[in-house]
Structure formats: C-alpha cells, structure tokens
Amino acid sequence: MRFWLMIAGCLGFLMGHGQEITVRGQFLAHEVKLGEPIAFTLSVRHPESATVLFPDSTYAFTPFEFTRKYAAPTSTRQGISYDSATYVLTTFEIDSLQSLRLPVYVIHQGDSSAVYSSSDTVQFVRMVFDVPDSVSAAQLPLRTNTQWWKVEQAFNYPVALLVLGITVVVLVLVYVIFGKKIRLWLKRRKLMRQFEAYRNSFTSELNTLRDSFSPEKAEQLLVQWKKYMEALEGQPYTKYTSLEISRAAPDPSLAQALRNIDRAIYGRVTTEVYDSFHELRSQSEDRLHRQLTQLNQKG
C-alpha cells in the first residue's frame, strides 16, 4: 500500500510541475574526434520551490566518458529558477553518429524523479581508415623521415657495479700475489731514474769545470755528489767533511779522491781534480749497483 502511495505522489507532483520543468541538453560542437574533448551543456528551468540535482561523475554517459563538470550558479526571476551545467566528455567509440541525453533529478518528499533532456547527436570524424592486411609496404601512406633522433642512453648501474667489483677483486689479488715484486720493481725504476738525472747533471757540471776551473764550481760539484749519495744510502753526507766520509765509507780510492778535491778547492792544486771527480761518479755508480743487487736478492 505504501508503495502505491509513493507512486501516486510522484505522478501528482509531475502533473503539477511537469509543465513547468523544462530540461534542455545539447552538444556545443557538431563533430567529435577520437579521444578529443567535447562539451555538452545541460540546463533546466523550474519553479523556485523545486529542488533539482544534476548527474555527477558516477553517471554512465555512454557512449561518452566523463572528464569534468562546470556548474553555473542558480538564476531566479519572478519565482522561476534557471540552473545549468557543462560536461566535458570524450569518446573512444567509432560509430559515425553518437547521441546523448541526460536527466535532471527533481527531489520531492524524500524521493526523486528524472526528467530527461531531448537527445542530441554529433558526428564522429575518422582520422584513420581501414587498411587491408594484404596491402604492401610500398602502397602504405607512410612518410619518409631520414633525420636522426638522438636518444639518451640510460646508464646501466648494475653492470657498472659488477665491473667495478670485479676490478677491485682483481686488483686485490694482483697486490696479494705480486705486491712485493711490484714494489721492488718500482723502487728499482726510481733508483735508475734518479741516477740518470744525477749522472747527466754531474757530467755537464764537470765539463763546465774542466773548461773553466773555479773553487766555487768544484765545491758545488762536490755538494751535488754528496746530495745524491745521501738520497741513495740515507747517510748525512752533506753534513760530513771529507775526512768523516772516508771514515764512514772506508775506501782508499774514495779517500784519495776527496783529498785531491779539497786541495783543489782550498789550495788550487788542480792536477788530479778531474780524475778525482770521475772517481766520485764511479763510486756513486758502484753504490747504485750494490743497492740494485740487494733488491734483486729480496725479490
């Protein structure tokens, strides 16, 4: 019984207001393309006392899909109100003609009734036409583009980390297995390079001294020899006198050469000074070979 009373109430409301409620709906364009937005406006004219609701995003806008909605404020004049809303829709259907009509819901006594707009239709514009499967590539409507497009290559971090890890492991193994030999080889190479630089400089200065002797040049050449020997053996040769060097490294030839050089520096006796400097150079070369022999024995 209650159900029939509700039906009767709805019919009575519609009979009383049906002529006064006018719903209109239309597309704002005549054509639509696949995936492109199109606007549909829905408006209703109703008595000021009536309460109306518009469809929201949960409504099925088939064959269209809802994107967004814009609602206009209510306008009322002489007891008649005007409401409108614009729906932005898209379609992914390919029918040539696509139609839509939307309802406005009139609320009364805790229930509602739908008043529909008239149906409006738009024409679907095709962008791609059917192509038979048997069409050859030469007949396809393809566009030629021979320009290169630079694509950034992504850095492969897993491979980089793997390579880095393998490199570290290999270096550690090489150091563990060949570390001692590598260190000895580097030390021998360093000694040879130092000796080559010293010998070239010593020979050049000795030739200059031979062309024009002076006690100052002879003393500078002696200091150069002392610096090299100090770096080679770790003994404070630059702080030693000739007598102290002879005592620290007892060698008759070395002692005699140092005495001859002292006589040339302090007494200007130069008869044997050049041979004495040659002896110093030979002494430094012998000490170098002794160091290299010790390194070879360690390896």
Phi, psi and omega per residue, in radians:
M1 nan -0.721 3.135
R2 -1.088 -0.687 3.138
F3 -1.051 -0.789 -3.113
W4 -1.187 -0.507 3.071
L5 -1.175 -0.691 3.117
M6 -1.135 -0.726 3.120
I7 -1.091 -0.730 -3.135
A8 -1.140 -0.651 3.118
G9 -1.134 -0.740 3.138
C10 -1.087 -0.769 -3.122
L11 -1.127 -0.657 3.128
G12 -1.163 -0.672 3.131
F13 -1.133 -0.761 -3.115
L14 -1.155 -0.664 3.132
M15 -1.163 -0.548 -3.121
G16 -1.418 -0.504 -3.051
H17 -2.080 -0.175 -3.031
G18 -0.981 -0.662 -3.117
Q19 -1.298 -0.323 -3.071
E20 -1.651 -0.252 -3.127
I21 -1.766 2.071 -3.123
T22 -2.119 2.167 -3.136
V23 -2.006 2.294 3.121
R24 -2.275 2.480 3.085
G25 -2.497 2.430 3.137
Q26 -2.769 2.645 3.011
F27 -1.348 2.601 3.107
L28 -1.621 0.120 3.063
A29 -2.524 2.760 -3.114
H30 -1.662 -0.267 -3.095
E31 -2.307 2.714 3.105
V32 -2.494 2.533 3.098
K33 -1.972 2.829 -3.068
L34 -1.063 2.127 3.066
G35 1.374 -0.068 -3.130
E36 -1.591 2.540 -3.098
P37 -1.271 2.577 3.040
I38 -2.450 2.489 -3.072
A39 -1.701 2.412 3.060
F40 -2.191 2.122 -3.117
T41 -1.775 2.367 -3.129
L42 -2.165 2.180 -3.120
S43 -2.293 2.676 -3.140
V44 -2.461 2.403 3.069
R45 -1.991 2.147 -2.998
H46 -2.623 2.856 3.071
P47 -1.098 2.618 -3.108
E48 -1.063 -0.505 -3.102
S49 -1.349 -0.273 -3.093
A50 -1.442 2.557 3.079
T51 -1.905 2.153 -3.103
V52 -2.150 2.604 3.093
L53 -2.214 2.507 3.104
F54 -1.741 2.703 3.066
P55 -1.061 2.542 3.088
D56 -1.907 -2.872 -3.041
S57 -1.185 -0.271 -3.134
T58 -1.436 -0.138 -3.120
Y59 -1.296 2.573 3.124
A60 -1.501 1.871 -3.104
F61 -1.606 0.453 -3.077
T62 -0.865 2.343 0.125
P63 -1.544 0.268 -3.109
F64 -1.753 2.935 3.087
E65 -2.144 2.416 -3.092
F66 -1.265 2.375 3.055
T67 -1.993 -0.969 3.080
R68 -2.815 2.992 -3.058
K69 -2.406 2.429 3.066
Y70 -2.119 2.135 -3.126
A71 -1.868 2.393 3.102
A72 -1.670 2.614 3.119
P73 -1.169 2.679 -3.124
T74 -1.215 2.377 3.081
S75 -2.034 2.188 -3.070
T76 -2.187 2.372 3.097
R77 -2.593 2.181 3.084
Q78 0.955 0.733 3.060
G79 1.422 0.000 3.121
I80 -1.964 2.219 -3.132
S81 -1.825 2.665 3.130
Y82 -2.290 2.131 3.093
D83 -2.126 2.601 3.103
S84 -2.641 2.733 3.085
A85 -2.587 2.564 3.109
T86 -2.019 2.230 -3.134
Y87 -1.856 2.286 3.035
V88 -1.716 2.073 -3.033
L89 -2.152 2.830 3.010
T90 -2.355 2.760 3.112
T91 -2.307 2.513 3.059
F92 -2.166 0.260 3.018
E93 -1.578 2.730 -3.073
I94 -2.037 0.344 3.060
D95 -1.151 2.489 -3.085
S96 -1.092 -0.707 3.118
L97 -2.101 2.302 -3.103
Q98 -2.288 2.219 -3.026
S99 -2.030 2.773 3.126
L100 -2.703 2.436 2.933
R101 -2.415 2.555 -3.053
L102 -2.205 2.640 -3.139
P103 -1.691 2.806 2.896
V104 -2.102 2.288 -3.060
Y105 -1.680 2.168 3.128
V106 -1.729 2.139 -3.075
I107 -1.650 2.319 3.102
H108 -2.753 2.269 3.066
Q109 0.879 0.808 3.088
G110 1.302 0.092 3.118
D111 -2.236 3.112 -3.139
S112 -2.547 2.715 3.045
S113 -2.309 2.577 -3.081
A114 -1.727 2.264 3.040
V115 -2.017 2.045 -3.020
Y116 -1.595 2.642 2.997
S117 -1.430 2.936 3.013
S118 -1.227 2.741 -3.117
S119 -1.394 2.385 3.070
D120 -2.107 2.581 -3.015
T121 -2.197 2.471 3.024
V122 -2.130 2.752 3.133
Q123 -1.711 2.306 3.121
F124 -1.461 2.250 -3.127
V125 -1.742 2.071 3.131
R126 -1.403 2.392 3.071
M127 -1.816 -0.458 -3.140
V128 -2.227 2.250 3.117
F129 -1.739 2.783 -3.113
D130 -1.073 2.349 3.103
V131 -2.085 2.134 3.137
P132 -1.029 2.597 -3.138
D133 -1.151 -0.418 -3.045
S134 -1.515 -0.001 -3.119
V135 -1.210 2.322 -3.141
S136 -1.284 2.803 -3.128
A137 -1.098 -0.555 -3.121
A138 -1.170 -0.449 -3.106
Q139 -1.655 -0.086 3.133
L140 -1.259 2.551 3.134
P141 -1.348 1.185 -3.104
L142 -1.690 2.602 3.085
R143 -1.863 2.361 -3.110
T144 -1.553 2.288 3.085
N145 -2.431 1.941 -3.083
T146 -1.757 0.140 3.135
Q147 -1.393 2.457 3.122
W148 -1.368 2.461 3.056
W149 -2.027 1.997 -3.072
K150 -1.282 2.182 3.135
V151 -1.972 2.185 3.128
E152 -1.186 2.291 3.135
Q153 -1.527 2.303 3.115
A154 -1.300 2.426 3.133
F155 -1.319 2.239 -3.087
N156 -1.530 1.568 -3.086
Y157 -1.146 -0.729 3.124
P158 -1.024 -0.766 3.124
V159 -1.152 -0.697 3.141
A160 -1.097 -0.748 3.115
L161 -1.148 -0.651 3.109
L162 -1.119 -0.799 3.122
V163 -1.097 -0.730 3.127
L164 -1.096 -0.756 3.126
G165 -1.098 -0.751 3.116
I166 -1.106 -0.711 3.137
T167 -1.083 -0.764 3.134
V168 -1.099 -0.756 -3.141
V169 -1.095 -0.757 3.132
V170 -1.097 -0.748 -3.142
L171 -1.114 -0.707 3.117
V172 -1.115 -0.757 3.126
L173 -1.112 -0.738 3.113
V174 -1.077 -0.716 -3.130
Y175 -1.165 -0.723 -3.124
V176 -1.154 -0.734 -3.056
I177 -1.432 -0.782 -3.027
F178 -1.995 0.208 -3.060
G179 -1.020 -0.785 -3.108
K180 -1.134 -0.766 3.137
K181 -1.136 -0.671 3.132
I182 -1.139 -0.741 3.128
R183 -1.111 -0.729 3.123
L184 -1.147 -0.689 3.117
W185 -1.126 -0.722 3.109
L186 -1.121 -0.672 3.132
K187 -1.188 -0.722 3.091
R188 -1.082 -0.739 3.137
R189 -1.105 -0.697 3.115
K190 -1.128 -0.753 3.127
L191 -1.087 -0.733 -3.134
M192 -1.152 -0.715 3.130
R193 -1.157 -0.713 3.099
Q194 -1.105 -0.702 -3.128
F195 -1.183 -0.705 3.120
E196 -1.055 -0.772 3.123
A197 -1.128 -0.751 3.126
Y198 -1.118 -0.793 -3.084
R199 -1.120 -0.731 3.130
N200 -1.104 -0.777 3.139
S201 -1.174 -0.731 -3.123
F202 -1.106 -0.760 -3.135
T203 -1.138 -0.710 3.132
S204 -1.115 -0.779 3.132
E205 -1.168 -0.606 3.119
L206 -1.167 -0.680 3.085
N207 -1.125 -0.676 3.085
T208 -1.120 -0.712 3.113
L209 -1.136 -0.631 3.130
R210 -1.149 -0.653 -3.140
D211 -1.251 -0.620 -3.097
S212 -2.607 1.705 -3.079
F213 -1.328 2.447 2.955
S214 -2.653 2.539 -3.139
P215 -1.011 -0.610 -3.121
E216 -1.131 -0.762 3.125
K217 -1.139 -0.679 3.119
A218 -1.118 -0.704 3.134
E219 -1.181 -0.695 3.094
Q220 -1.087 -0.658 3.131
L221 -1.194 -0.647 3.094
L222 -1.154 -0.710 3.109
V223 -1.119 -0.647 3.113
Q224 -1.091 -0.732 3.105
W225 -1.111 -0.738 -3.130
K226 -1.097 -0.721 -3.141
K227 -1.101 -0.702 3.134
Y228 -1.159 -0.777 -3.127
M229 -1.115 -0.637 3.112
E230 -1.128 -0.726 3.098
A231 -1.202 -0.572 -3.092
L232 -1.309 -0.782 -3.003
E233 -1.882 -0.190 3.131
G234 1.355 0.253 3.097
Q235 -1.724 2.547 -3.100
P236 -1.321 1.137 -3.100
Y237 -1.077 -0.609 -3.080
T238 -1.195 -0.324 3.116
K239 -1.693 -0.142 -3.118
Y240 -1.527 2.590 2.914
T241 -1.473 3.000 3.131
S242 -1.055 -0.662 3.140
L243 -1.168 -0.705 3.135
E244 -1.183 -0.605 3.081
I245 -1.145 -0.713 3.138
S246 -1.106 -0.609 3.125
R247 -1.320 -0.650 -3.128
A248 -1.263 -0.567 3.134
A249 -2.262 1.398 -3.057
P250 -1.132 1.929 3.102
D251 -2.671 2.070 -3.072
P252 -1.013 -0.714 -3.119
S253 -1.140 -0.719 3.124
L254 -1.159 -0.763 -3.134
A255 -1.077 -0.732 -3.139
Q256 -1.156 -0.711 3.137
A257 -1.107 -0.706 3.130
L258 -1.154 -0.661 3.102
R259 -1.131 -0.745 3.141
N260 -1.094 -0.687 3.141
I261 -1.190 -0.691 3.097
D262 -1.088 -0.684 3.118
R263 -1.138 -0.617 3.134
A264 -1.231 -0.641 -3.104
I265 -1.286 -0.794 -3.019
Y266 -1.711 -0.387 -3.115
G267 -2.099 0.008 3.131
R268 0.995 0.613 3.039
V269 -1.677 1.809 -2.959
T270 -1.901 0.214 -3.044
T271 -1.093 -0.616 -3.075
E272 -2.101 0.217 -3.030
V273 -1.183 -0.653 -3.090
Y274 -1.212 -0.733 3.067
D275 -1.107 -0.584 -3.137
S276 -1.183 -0.702 3.078
F277 -1.156 -0.626 3.033
H278 -1.057 -0.651 3.112
E279 -1.133 -0.696 3.102
L280 -1.083 -0.712 3.117
R281 -1.135 -0.688 3.094
S282 -1.137 -0.685 3.115
Q283 -1.077 -0.768 -3.138
S284 -1.143 -0.626 3.118
E285 -1.199 -0.682 3.093
D286 -1.106 -0.732 3.129
R287 -1.122 -0.617 3.089
L288 -1.104 -0.837 -3.138
H289 -1.087 -0.561 3.097
R290 -1.159 -0.725 3.094
Q291 -1.114 -0.734 -3.139
L292 -1.130 -0.652 3.113
T293 -1.112 -0.715 3.116
Q294 -1.127 -0.675 3.104
L295 -1.145 -0.704 3.116
N296 -1.103 -0.624 3.122
Q297 -1.200 -0.572 3.102
K298 -1.234 -0.579 -3.116
G299 -1.335 nan nan
